Amino acid sequence: MTSSSDRPSPRAAGSYARFIPREELEGFSAWKPGSFGDDPSLKPQAAPPVPDAESLRRQAEALALAQARRAEEARQRAEAARLQALQEAREGGYHDGYRDGLEALENFKRSFATQTSAQVGALLQQFQQQLEGVEQDLARRVTGIVLEVARQVLRSELQLRPESVLAVTQEALGSLLTSARHVVLRVHPDDHALIADGCAELLAARGARLQRDAQVERGGCLVESDIATVDARVGTRWHRAMVAMGQSGGAAEWDGPVAASPAPASQSQHRDPAAPAQETQA
C-alpha cells in the first residue's frame, strides 16, 4: 500500500500531462545560472555628451543649408517646369497660329482670286465694250471719209462728164409706164440744152415737156406724170444708196438736207414759187 505522498498531485498531473522526450528537444541548451554582474546589458550606460553652442550652430547652419538646397532645388524644378510649360505653350501657340495663318492665307487667296477674277472679268468686258466702241467709231469715221471721197469723185465726174446725165434721163423716162400722160421732165438749167439735143427723140416719143428747174442738181432729173413720179436727182439717188448701206445723218445727204420729193403734176401748185420752172416744148 502506498502512501499519499507518493501519489502525483492532481494539479501537477493536469499542468504537465505530457513529458517531452530528449529527441524532440532540438536547438535548446541547458541553462546555467551565471553572475549577474557579468551581463553588459545590465551595466549602466554613460549619458551622451551635451553638445556645445558651436556644434549647435554648425548643425543649425548645416540644416539651414540643406533646407536652402532643397528649396533651391524645388525652385529650380518649379522654374524648369514653368519654362517647359511656357515652351510647350509657345510651341502649341506657334503651331496653332501657323495653322490658323495657313487657313487664313488660303481663305484670303481664294477670296483674292475670286475678287481679282471678277475685277479682271469686268475690266475685260469694259475693255471689250470700249474696243467695240472704238471699232464702231473708227468704222464710222472711215466710212465717212470714204463716202466723202466718193461724193467728191462723183461731183468731179459730173462736172467733167456732163453727158452722163443723158443716161440718167433715158433710164428715168424708160422706167415710166407707157400709159403715163402729162409727162414733165425737170432738169438743171445747165443740163437743159444737152438733154434737149441728146434725148429729143425719146422726149417726142413720150410726149414729155422739158423744163428747167434750179432745184434739181446737175447730173440728175425729175420725171412727173399723172400716175407716178420718178425722182432721179443726184441727191435722192445718193440718199437711197446710203440708206441701203445702213448710213444715216449727214453721210446720207448729198448736199445738206434732202428735199422732199416733189408732188405729181396734179399737185404742182405746192412747189416753191421762188424757183419758177421754165417750160420748153420738146
MODELLER restraints for C-alpha pairs under 7 A, 6 or more apart:
rsr = mdl.restraints
at = mdl.atoms
rsr.add(forms.Gaussian(group=physical.xy_distance, feature=features.Distance(at['CA:144:A'], at['CA:251:A']), mean=6.26, stdev=0.5))
rsr.add(forms.Gaussian(group=physical.xy_distance, feature=features.Distance(at['CA:147:A'], at['CA:251:A']), mean=6.89, stdev=0.5))
rsr.add(forms.Gaussian(group=physical.xy_distance, feature=features.Distance(at['CA:158:A'], at['CA:219:A']), mean=6.02, stdev=0.5))
rsr.add(forms.Gaussian(group=physical.xy_distance, feature=features.Distance(at['CA:162:A'], at['CA:219:A']), mean=6.58, stdev=0.5))
rsr.add(forms.Gaussian(group=physical.xy_distance, feature=features.Distance(at['CA:164:A'], at['CA:219:A']), mean=6.88, stdev=0.5))
rsr.add(forms.Gaussian(group=physical.xy_distance, feature=features.Distance(at['CA:165:A'], at['CA:219:A']), mean=4.71, stdev=0.5))
rsr.add(forms.Gaussian(group=physical.xy_distance, feature=features.Distance(at['CA:165:A'], at['CA:220:A']), mean=6.08, stdev=0.5))
rsr.add(forms.Gaussian(group=physical.xy_distance, feature=features.Distance(at['CA:166:A'], at['CA:195:A']), mean=6.17, stdev=0.5))
rsr.add(forms.Gaussian(group=physical.xy_distance, feature=features.Distance(at['CA:166:A'], at['CA:198:A']), mean=6.63, stdev=0.5))
rsr.add(forms.Gaussian(group=physical.xy_distance, feature=features.Distance(at['CA:168:A'], at['CA:220:A']), mean=6.62, stdev=0.5))
rsr.add(forms.Gaussian(group=physical.xy_distance, feature=features.Distance(at['CA:169:A'], at['CA:221:A']), mean=6.34, stdev=0.5))
rsr.add(forms.Gaussian(group=physical.xy_distance, feature=features.Distance(at['CA:172:A'], at['CA:223:A']), mean=6.90, stdev=0.5))
rsr.add(forms.Gaussian(group=physical.xy_distance, feature=features.Distance(at['CA:172:A'], at['CA:230:A']), mean=6.26, stdev=0.5))
rsr.add(forms.Gaussian(group=physical.xy_distance, feature=features.Distance(at['CA:172:A'], at['CA:232:A']), mean=6.48, stdev=0.5))
rsr.add(forms.Gaussian(group=physical.xy_distance, feature=features.Distance(at['CA:173:A'], at['CA:223:A']), mean=7.00, stdev=0.5))
rsr.add(forms.Gaussian(group=physical.xy_distance, feature=features.Distance(at['CA:180:A'], at['CA:225:A']), mean=6.05, stdev=0.5))
rsr.add(forms.Gaussian(group=physical.xy_distance, feature=features.Distance(at['CA:180:A'], at['CA:226:A']), mean=6.24, stdev=0.5))
rsr.add(forms.Gaussian(group=physical.xy_distance, feature=features.Distance(at['CA:180:A'], at['CA:227:A']), mean=6.07, stdev=0.5))
rsr.add(forms.Gaussian(group=physical.xy_distance, feature=features.Distance(at['CA:181:A'], at['CA:225:A']), mean=5.84, stdev=0.5))
rsr.add(forms.Gaussian(group=physical.xy_distance, feature=features.Distance(at['CA:181:A'], at['CA:226:A']), mean=5.69, stdev=0.5))
rsr.add(forms.Gaussian(group=physical.xy_distance, feature=features.Distance(at['CA:182:A'], at['CA:208:A']), mean=6.94, stdev=0.5))
rsr.add(forms.Gaussian(group=physical.xy_distance, feature=features.Distance(at['CA:182:A'], at['CA:225:A']), mean=5.24, stdev=0.5))
rsr.add(forms.Gaussian(group=physical.xy_distance, feature=features.Distance(at['CA:182:A'], at['CA:226:A']), mean=5.96, stdev=0.5))
rsr.add(forms.Gaussian(group=physical.xy_distance, feature=features.Distance(at['CA:183:A'], at['CA:207:A']), mean=6.81, stdev=0.5))
rsr.add(forms.Gaussian(group=physical.xy_distance, feature=features.Distance(at['CA:183:A'], at['CA:208:A']), mean=4.66, stdev=0.5))
rsr.add(forms.Gaussian(group=physical.xy_distance, feature=features.Distance(at['CA:183:A'], at['CA:209:A']), mean=6.43, stdev=0.5))
rsr.add(forms.Gaussian(group=physical.xy_distance, feature=features.Distance(at['CA:183:A'], at['CA:223:A']), mean=6.91, stdev=0.5))
rsr.add(forms.Gaussian(group=physical.xy_distance, feature=features.Distance(at['CA:183:A'], at['CA:224:A']), mean=5.57, stdev=0.5))
rsr.add(forms.Gaussian(group=physical.xy_distance, feature=features.Distance(at['CA:183:A'], at['CA:225:A']), mean=4.40, stdev=0.5))
rsr.add(forms.Gaussian(group=physical.xy_distance, feature=features.Distance(at['CA:184:A'], at['CA:208:A']), mean=5.35, stdev=0.5))
rsr.add(forms.Gaussian(group=physical.xy_distance, feature=features.Distance(at['CA:184:A'], at['CA:209:A']), mean=4.81, stdev=0.5))
rsr.add(forms.Gaussian(group=physical.xy_distance, feature=features.Distance(at['CA:184:A'], at['CA:210:A']), mean=6.13, stdev=0.5))
rsr.add(forms.Gaussian(group=physical.xy_distance, feature=features.Distance(at['CA:184:A'], at['CA:223:A']), mean=5.71, stdev=0.5))
rsr.add(forms.Gaussian(group=physical.xy_distance, feature=features.Distance(at['CA:184:A'], at['CA:224:A']), mean=5.09, stdev=0.5))
rsr.add(forms.Gaussian(group=physical.xy_distance, feature=features.Distance(at['CA:184:A'], at['CA:225:A']), mean=6.36, stdev=0.5))
rsr.add(forms.Gaussian(group=physical.xy_distance, feature=features.Distance(at['CA:185:A'], at['CA:208:A']), mean=6.59, stdev=0.5))
rsr.add(forms.Gaussian(group=physical.xy_distance, feature=features.Distance(at['CA:185:A'], at['CA:209:A']), mean=5.95, stdev=0.5))
rsr.add(forms.Gaussian(group=physical.xy_distance, feature=features.Distance(at['CA:185:A'], at['CA:210:A']), mean=4.86, stdev=0.5))
rsr.add(forms.Gaussian(group=physical.xy_distance, feature=features.Distance(at['CA:185:A'], at['CA:211:A']), mean=6.05, stdev=0.5))
rsr.add(forms.Gaussian(group=physical.xy_distance, feature=features.Distance(at['CA:185:A'], at['CA:221:A']), mean=6.89, stdev=0.5))
rsr.add(forms.Gaussian(group=physical.xy_distance, feature=features.Distance(at['CA:185:A'], at['CA:222:A']), mean=5.82, stdev=0.5))
rsr.add(forms.Gaussian(group=physical.xy_distance, feature=features.Distance(at['CA:185:A'], at['CA:223:A']), mean=4.63, stdev=0.5))
rsr.add(forms.Gaussian(group=physical.xy_distance, feature=features.Distance(at['CA:185:A'], at['CA:224:A']), mean=6.52, stdev=0.5))
rsr.add(forms.Gaussian(group=physical.xy_distance, feature=features.Distance(at['CA:186:A'], at['CA:210:A']), mean=6.11, stdev=0.5))
rsr.add(forms.Gaussian(group=physical.xy_distance, feature=features.Distance(at['CA:186:A'], at['CA:211:A']), mean=4.86, stdev=0.5))
rsr.add(forms.Gaussian(group=physical.xy_distance, feature=features.Distance(at['CA:186:A'], at['CA:212:A']), mean=5.78, stdev=0.5))
rsr.add(forms.Gaussian(group=physical.xy_distance, feature=features.Distance(at['CA:186:A'], at['CA:213:A']), mean=5.72, stdev=0.5))
rsr.add(forms.Gaussian(group=physical.xy_distance, feature=features.Distance(at['CA:186:A'], at['CA:221:A']), mean=5.65, stdev=0.5))
rsr.add(forms.Gaussian(group=physical.xy_distance, feature=features.Distance(at['CA:186:A'], at['CA:222:A']), mean=5.05, stdev=0.5))
rsr.add(forms.Gaussian(group=physical.xy_distance, feature=features.Distance(at['CA:186:A'], at['CA:223:A']), mean=6.33, stdev=0.5))
rsr.add(forms.Gaussian(group=physical.xy_distance, feature=features.Distance(at['CA:187:A'], at['CA:211:A']), mean=6.39, stdev=0.5))
rsr.add(forms.Gaussian(group=physical.xy_distance, feature=features.Distance(at['CA:187:A'], at['CA:212:A']), mean=5.32, stdev=0.5))
rsr.add(forms.Gaussian(group=physical.xy_distance, feature=features.Distance(at['CA:187:A'], at['CA:213:A']), mean=5.52, stdev=0.5))
rsr.add(forms.Gaussian(group=physical.xy_distance, feature=features.Distance(at['CA:187:A'], at['CA:216:A']), mean=5.85, stdev=0.5))
rsr.add(forms.Gaussian(group=physical.xy_distance, feature=features.Distance(at['CA:187:A'], at['CA:220:A']), mean=6.72, stdev=0.5))
rsr.add(forms.Gaussian(group=physical.xy_distance, feature=features.Distance(at['CA:187:A'], at['CA:221:A']), mean=4.81, stdev=0.5))
rsr.add(forms.Gaussian(group=physical.xy_distance, feature=features.Distance(at['CA:187:A'], at['CA:222:A']), mean=6.66, stdev=0.5))
rsr.add(forms.Gaussian(group=physical.xy_distance, feature=features.Distance(at['CA:188:A'], at['CA:212:A']), mean=5.67, stdev=0.5))
rsr.add(forms.Gaussian(group=physical.xy_distance, feature=features.Distance(at['CA:188:A'], at['CA:213:A']), mean=5.26, stdev=0.5))
rsr.add(forms.Gaussian(group=physical.xy_distance, feature=features.Distance(at['CA:188:A'], at['CA:214:A']), mean=5.34, stdev=0.5))
rsr.add(forms.Gaussian(group=physical.xy_distance, feature=features.Distance(at['CA:188:A'], at['CA:216:A']), mean=5.30, stdev=0.5))
rsr.add(forms.Gaussian(group=physical.xy_distance, feature=features.Distance(at['CA:188:A'], at['CA:217:A']), mean=5.96, stdev=0.5))
rsr.add(forms.Gaussian(group=physical.xy_distance, feature=features.Distance(at['CA:188:A'], at['CA:218:A']), mean=5.21, stdev=0.5))
rsr.add(forms.Gaussian(group=physical.xy_distance, feature=features.Distance(at['CA:189:A'], at['CA:212:A']), mean=4.91, stdev=0.5))
rsr.add(forms.Gaussian(group=physical.xy_distance, feature=features.Distance(at['CA:189:A'], at['CA:213:A']), mean=6.26, stdev=0.5))
rsr.add(forms.Gaussian(group=physical.xy_distance, feature=features.Distance(at['CA:189:A'], at['CA:214:A']), mean=6.31, stdev=0.5))
rsr.add(forms.Gaussian(group=physical.xy_distance, feature=features.Distance(at['CA:191:A'], at['CA:218:A']), mean=6.56, stdev=0.5))
rsr.add(forms.Gaussian(group=physical.xy_distance, feature=features.Distance(at['CA:192:A'], at['CA:212:A']), mean=6.40, stdev=0.5))
rsr.add(forms.Gaussian(group=physical.xy_distance, feature=features.Distance(at['CA:200:A'], at['CA:282:A']), mean=6.54, stdev=0.5))
rsr.add(forms.Gaussian(group=physical.xy_distance, feature=features.Distance(at['CA:203:A'], at['CA:282:A']), mean=6.29, stdev=0.5))
rsr.add(forms.Gaussian(group=physical.xy_distance, feature=features.Distance(at['CA:204:A'], at['CA:282:A']), mean=6.28, stdev=0.5))
rsr.add(forms.Gaussian(group=physical.xy_distance, feature=features.Distance(at['CA:208:A'], at['CA:282:A']), mean=6.89, stdev=0.5))
rsr.add(forms.Gaussian(group=physical.xy_distance, feature=features.Distance(at['CA:209:A'], at['CA:279:A']), mean=6.94, stdev=0.5))
rsr.add(forms.Gaussian(group=physical.xy_distance, feature=features.Distance(at['CA:209:A'], at['CA:280:A']), mean=6.25, stdev=0.5))
rsr.add(forms.Gaussian(group=physical.xy_distance, feature=features.Distance(at['CA:209:A'], at['CA:281:A']), mean=5.26, stdev=0.5))
rsr.add(forms.Gaussian(group=physical.xy_distance, feature=features.Distance(at['CA:209:A'], at['CA:282:A']), mean=5.68, stdev=0.5))
rsr.add(forms.Gaussian(group=physical.xy_distance, feature=features.Distance(at['CA:210:A'], at['CA:279:A']), mean=6.21, stdev=0.5))
rsr.add(forms.Gaussian(group=physical.xy_distance, feature=features.Distance(at['CA:210:A'], at['CA:280:A']), mean=5.35, stdev=0.5))
rsr.add(forms.Gaussian(group=physical.xy_distance, feature=features.Distance(at['CA:210:A'], at['CA:281:A']), mean=6.31, stdev=0.5))
rsr.add(forms.Gaussian(group=physical.xy_distance, feature=features.Distance(at['CA:210:A'], at['CA:282:A']), mean=6.10, stdev=0.5))
rsr.add(forms.Gaussian(group=physical.xy_distance, feature=features.Distance(at['CA:211:A'], at['CA:277:A']), mean=6.14, stdev=0.5))
rsr.add(forms.Gaussian(group=physical.xy_distance, feature=features.Distance(at['CA:211:A'], at['CA:278:A']), mean=5.24, stdev=0.5))
rsr.add(forms.Gaussian(group=physical.xy_distance, feature=features.Distance(at['CA:211:A'], at['CA:279:A']), mean=4.43, stdev=0.5))
rsr.add(forms.Gaussian(group=physical.xy_distance, feature=features.Distance(at['CA:211:A'], at['CA:280:A']), mean=5.71, stdev=0.5))
rsr.add(forms.Gaussian(group=physical.xy_distance, feature=features.Distance(at['CA:212:A'], at['CA:277:A']), mean=5.62, stdev=0.5))
rsr.add(forms.Gaussian(group=physical.xy_distance, feature=features.Distance(at['CA:212:A'], at['CA:278:A']), mean=5.19, stdev=0.5))
rsr.add(forms.Gaussian(group=physical.xy_distance, feature=features.Distance(at['CA:212:A'], at['CA:279:A']), mean=6.78, stdev=0.5))
rsr.add(forms.Gaussian(group=physical.xy_distance, feature=features.Distance(at['CA:213:A'], at['CA:277:A']), mean=5.35, stdev=0.5))
rsr.add(forms.Gaussian(group=physical.xy_distance, feature=features.Distance(at['CA:214:A'], at['CA:275:A']), mean=6.83, stdev=0.5))
rsr.add(forms.Gaussian(group=physical.xy_distance, feature=features.Distance(at['CA:216:A'], at['CA:233:A']), mean=6.24, stdev=0.5))
rsr.add(forms.Gaussian(group=physical.xy_distance, feature=features.Distance(at['CA:217:A'], at['CA:233:A']), mean=6.34, stdev=0.5))
rsr.add(forms.Gaussian(group=physical.xy_distance, feature=features.Distance(at['CA:217:A'], at['CA:234:A']), mean=6.24, stdev=0.5))
rsr.add(forms.Gaussian(group=physical.xy_distance, feature=features.Distance(at['CA:219:A'], at['CA:234:A']), mean=6.46, stdev=0.5))
rsr.add(forms.Gaussian(group=physical.xy_distance, feature=features.Distance(at['CA:220:A'], at['CA:232:A']), mean=5.56, stdev=0.5))
rsr.add(forms.Gaussian(group=physical.xy_distance, feature=features.Distance(at['CA:220:A'], at['CA:233:A']), mean=4.10, stdev=0.5))
rsr.add(forms.Gaussian(group=physical.xy_distance, feature=features.Distance(at['CA:220:A'], at['CA:234:A']), mean=5.04, stdev=0.5))
rsr.add(forms.Gaussian(group=physical.xy_distance, feature=features.Distance(at['CA:221:A'], at['CA:231:A']), mean=6.85, stdev=0.5))
rsr.add(forms.Gaussian(group=physical.xy_distance, feature=features.Distance(at['CA:221:A'], at['CA:232:A']), mean=5.10, stdev=0.5))
rsr.add(forms.Gaussian(group=physical.xy_distance, feature=features.Distance(at['CA:221:A'], at['CA:233:A']), mean=4.96, stdev=0.5))
rsr.add(forms.Gaussian(group=physical.xy_distance, feature=features.Distance(at['CA:222:A'], at['CA:230:A']), mean=5.96, stdev=0.5))
rsr.add(forms.Gaussian(group=physical.xy_distance, feature=features.Distance(at['CA:222:A'], at['CA:231:A']), mean=4.83, stdev=0.5))
rsr.add(forms.Gaussian(group=physical.xy_distance, feature=features.Distance(at['CA:222:A'], at['CA:232:A']), mean=5.53, stdev=0.5))
rsr.add(forms.Gaussian(group=physical.xy_distance, feature=features.Distance(at['CA:222:A'], at['CA:233:A']), mean=6.16, stdev=0.5))
rsr.add(forms.Gaussian(group=physical.xy_distance, feature=features.Distance(at['CA:223:A'], at['CA:229:A']), mean=5.62, stdev=0.5))
rsr.add(forms.Gaussian(group=physical.xy_distance, feature=features.Distance(at['CA:223:A'], at['CA:230:A']), mean=4.94, stdev=0.5))
rsr.add(forms.Gaussian(group=physical.xy_distance, feature=features.Distance(at['CA:223:A'], at['CA:231:A']), mean=6.41, stdev=0.5))
rsr.add(forms.Gaussian(group=physical.xy_distance, feature=features.Distance(at['CA:224:A'], at['CA:230:A']), mean=6.48, stdev=0.5))
rsr.add(forms.Gaussian(group=physical.xy_distance, feature=features.Distance(at['CA:224:A'], at['CA:264:A']), mean=5.63, stdev=0.5))
rsr.add(forms.Gaussian(group=physical.xy_distance, feature=features.Distance(at['CA:224:A'], at['CA:265:A']), mean=5.97, stdev=0.5))
rsr.add(forms.Gaussian(group=physical.xy_distance, feature=features.Distance(at['CA:225:A'], at['CA:264:A']), mean=6.27, stdev=0.5))
rsr.add(forms.Gaussian(group=physical.xy_distance, feature=features.Distance(at['CA:225:A'], at['CA:265:A']), mean=5.91, stdev=0.5))
rsr.add(forms.Gaussian(group=physical.xy_distance, feature=features.Distance(at['CA:226:A'], at['CA:264:A']), mean=6.61, stdev=0.5))
rsr.add(forms.Gaussian(group=physical.xy_distance, feature=features.Distance(at['CA:226:A'], at['CA:265:A']), mean=6.18, stdev=0.5))
rsr.add(forms.Gaussian(group=physical.xy_distance, feature=features.Distance(at['CA:226:A'], at['CA:266:A']), mean=6.72, stdev=0.5))
rsr.add(forms.Gaussian(group=physical.xy_distance, feature=features.Distance(at['CA:228:A'], at['CA:264:A']), mean=6.80, stdev=0.5))
rsr.add(forms.Gaussian(group=physical.xy_distance, feature=features.Distance(at['CA:229:A'], at['CA:264:A']), mean=6.14, stdev=0.5))
rsr.add(forms.Gaussian(group=physical.xy_distance, feature=features.Distance(at['CA:231:A'], at['CA:261:A']), mean=6.97, stdev=0.5))
rsr.add(forms.Gaussian(group=physical.xy_distance, feature=features.Distance(at['CA:235:A'], at['CA:253:A']), mean=6.75, stdev=0.5))
rsr.add(forms.Gaussian(group=physical.xy_distance, feature=features.Distance(at['CA:235:A'], at['CA:254:A']), mean=4.76, stdev=0.5))
rsr.add(forms.Gaussian(group=physical.xy_distance, feature=features.Distance(at['CA:235:A'], at['CA:258:A']), mean=6.58, stdev=0.5))
rsr.add(forms.Gaussian(group=physical.xy_distance, feature=features.Distance(at['CA:236:A'], at['CA:258:A']), mean=6.97, stdev=0.5))
rsr.add(forms.Gaussian(group=physical.xy_distance, feature=features.Distance(at['CA:238:A'], at['CA:252:A']), mean=6.91, stdev=0.5))
rsr.add(forms.Gaussian(group=physical.xy_distance, feature=features.Distance(at['CA:238:A'], at['CA:254:A']), mean=6.23, stdev=0.5))
rsr.add(forms.Gaussian(group=physical.xy_distance, feature=features.Distance(at['CA:239:A'], at['CA:252:A']), mean=4.93, stdev=0.5))
rsr.add(forms.Gaussian(group=physical.xy_distance, feature=features.Distance(at['CA:239:A'], at['CA:253:A']), mean=5.73, stdev=0.5))
rsr.add(forms.Gaussian(group=physical.xy_distance, feature=features.Distance(at['CA:239:A'], at['CA:254:A']), mean=6.89, stdev=0.5))
rsr.add(forms.Gaussian(group=physical.xy_distance, feature=features.Distance(at['CA:242:A'], at['CA:248:A']), mean=6.99, stdev=0.5))
rsr.add(forms.Gaussian(group=physical.xy_distance, feature=features.Distance(at['CA:242:A'], at['CA:252:A']), mean=5.08, stdev=0.5))
rsr.add(forms.Gaussian(group=physical.xy_distance, feature=features.Distance(at['CA:243:A'], at['CA:252:A']), mean=6.70, stdev=0.5))
